[in-house]
Amino acid sequence: TGSRTDLSWSDPERGREVTKQVRPELPGWVEEQGFRGDVQVSLEVTAGGTVGRVTIVKTSGYTDVDNAVLEAVRRWGFTPASSGGTAYGMLTLYIRPET
């Protein structure tokens, strides 16, 4: 299963570059059934570049898919802040079958 992401920041001046992107380990049925869906999360990125709180904003409709996305996003990394503290963003993960 392939995936694409869109990331936007509530304050673009505080936005960070992704240094580590972890793909979710989706349940086997996702690939088998050719599932297509989106999961949108809000996230906090600390001054040090680690992910703080991650919350589902738009669910895929499946708890196991949503949980896999949350677990993966918590392991992402970002550039540290040059000034200021926490950055807030919205991340959408588009889950599509491999073609």
C-alpha positions as CSV (number, residue, x, y, z in Angstrom):
1,T,0.0,0.0,0.0
2,G,1.3,3.4,-0.9
3,S,0.8,6.6,0.9
4,R,1.3,10.3,0.3
5,T,1.3,13.0,2.9
6,D,0.4,16.7,3.1
7,L,1.8,18.8,6.0
8,S,0.8,22.4,6.8
9,W,1.7,24.5,9.8
10,S,-0.6,26.8,11.8
11,D,2.2,29.4,11.8
12,P,4.4,28.8,8.7
13,E,7.2,30.8,10.3
14,R,7.5,28.2,13.0
15,G,7.1,25.3,10.5
16,R,9.8,22.7,10.5
17,E,11.4,20.4,7.9
18,V,10.8,16.7,8.3
19,T,14.1,14.9,9.1
20,K,12.6,11.4,9.7
21,Q,9.4,10.1,8.2
22,V,8.1,6.8,9.4
23,R,5.5,4.9,7.3
24,P,2.6,3.3,9.2
25,E,2.6,-0.4,9.6
26,L,-0.9,-0.9,8.3
27,P,-3.0,-4.0,9.0
28,G,-2.8,-6.8,6.4
29,W,-6.4,-6.4,5.3
30,V,-5.6,-2.9,4.0
31,E,-3.5,-4.2,1.2
32,E,-5.7,-7.3,0.6
33,Q,-8.8,-5.3,0.2
34,G,-7.2,-2.4,-1.7
35,F,-8.4,0.1,0.9
36,R,-8.3,3.8,0.0
37,G,-8.7,6.3,2.7
38,D,-7.3,9.4,4.4
39,V,-6.3,10.1,8.0
40,Q,-5.8,13.6,9.2
41,V,-3.9,14.4,12.5
42,S,-3.0,17.5,14.4
43,L,0.5,17.4,15.8
44,E,2.8,19.3,18.1
45,V,6.5,19.5,17.4
46,T,8.7,20.4,20.3
47,A,11.5,22.9,20.2
48,G,13.9,20.0,19.9
49,G,12.2,18.5,16.9
50,T,10.4,15.6,18.4
51,V,6.6,15.0,18.1
52,G,4.6,15.8,21.2
53,R,0.8,15.3,21.1
54,V,-0.8,13.7,18.1
55,T,-4.6,13.7,17.7
56,I,-6.9,12.3,15.0
57,V,-8.9,15.1,13.3
58,K,-10.3,13.0,10.5
59,T,-10.6,9.2,10.9
60,S,-10.2,6.6,8.3
61,G,-13.2,4.9,9.8
62,Y,-11.1,2.1,11.1
63,T,-9.5,2.1,14.6
64,D,-6.6,-0.2,13.6
65,V,-5.6,2.0,10.6
66,D,-5.9,5.2,12.7
67,N,-3.8,3.7,15.5
68,A,-1.1,2.6,13.0
69,V,-0.9,6.2,11.7
70,L,-0.7,7.7,15.2
71,E,2.1,5.3,16.1
72,A,4.1,6.2,13.0
73,V,3.6,9.9,13.3
74,R,4.8,9.9,16.9
75,R,8.2,8.5,15.6
76,W,8.7,11.3,13.0
77,G,11.5,13.8,13.5
78,F,11.8,17.5,12.6
79,T,14.5,20.1,12.5
80,P,14.9,21.8,15.9
81,A,13.5,25.3,16.3
82,S,15.9,28.1,15.6
83,S,13.8,30.3,17.9
84,G,10.5,29.9,19.6
85,G,9.1,26.7,21.0
86,T,6.4,24.4,19.9
87,A,5.1,24.2,16.3
88,Y,1.6,23.1,15.5
89,G,0.7,21.4,12.3
90,M,-1.9,19.4,10.4
91,L,-0.8,16.2,8.6
92,T,-3.0,14.2,6.2
93,L,-1.9,10.8,5.2
94,Y,-3.5,9.5,2.0
95,I,-3.6,5.6,1.9
96,R,-3.8,4.2,-1.6
97,P,-3.3,0.7,-3.1
98,E,0.0,0.2,-5.0
99,T,-0.6,0.4,-8.7
